[in-house]
C-alpha cells in the first residue's frame, strides 16, 4: 500500500468508527502491517493509506504487532517530550509532548473489546496513531510560524 504524504488532505480528516469488524477490515490491518514493516515504521493508521476508518497497527519491537480498531484513551498520566518522525511527513522530526502512560480501550482484529495499559514508547506510538485517526499530524503540535519554517526548509513549502 502507498503511504500518503503531507499535504494530502485525506490526512487531515477525522476517521469514522467501525460498527462491524470483518474479513475486509482484517485484510486491511494485515496490509497496513506489511506496509509499516516495509517502511521501517513502528505504527501506521488507516488515513495514512487513504482509508477513512479507525484502524491502526503498532509494533515497537518487544510486544509484537497490535491491531487496534476504534481506540480511545481511558486514562493518561504524566507528560514527557520526545522527538518523533512520521511516515507521512518524511524528513521532519519534531519534539512532541505526550503522556508517559495511558490506558486504552479498543476492538481487536476479531471485534472483541480489549483494554490495556501502555507506557513509554508504546504509549507514544499509540497516541501518535490516534492523532492520525483524529486528522492530526506531528507538525500540528508546533506553532504555525515554526511549522511553516520547518516545512519550507524540508521542501514542503515550494
Secondary structure, DSSP 4 states (H G I P E B T S, - for coil): -PPP-TT-GGGGSPPBPPS---HHHHHHHHHHHHHHHHTT-SEEEGGGGT--BSEEEE--SSS--EEEEEEEEEEEE--EEEEE--TTSTT--EEEEE-SEEEEEEE-TTS-EEEEEEEHHHHHHHHHHHHHHTT--GGGGS-HHHHHHHHHHTT---
